[in-house]
């Protein structure tokens, strides 16, 4: 059977498999379908002709397809075009007033911190003296077997 504009087909693949639709446009091996399925482009290999045909123009609107398919007692899925929602507004932080801002901690050393640094803690481990490094053996470019 030949699939033309207005042919009623059954979808054989995807989540709309087993649902009927009308072909609205054909472009190469892709067809724009609408009906019990979502209005979308589909591969012709995923469509099976039913032998029925309705009178539709190329690029028919959803309402035209709905009227034509109701004459064949096929319920049409009402699809709504997506509308852009309102973008969330970014909440901006208020700038701090320098008069009202809390004072930051001083970074300068005070007499208390100098005393603490001068006295070593009893719990702190004593510093270890570094052991003298042993000189490396030179192999003079000769590899040794291990």
Secondary structure, 3 states (H helix, E strand, C coil): CCCCCCEEEEECCCCCCCCEEEEEEEECCEEEEEECCCCEEEEHHHEEEEEEECCCCCCCCHHHHHHHHHCCCCCCCCCCCCCCCCCCCCCCCCCCCCCCCCCCCCCCCCHHHHHHHHCCCCCCCCCCCCCCCCCCCCCCCCCCCC
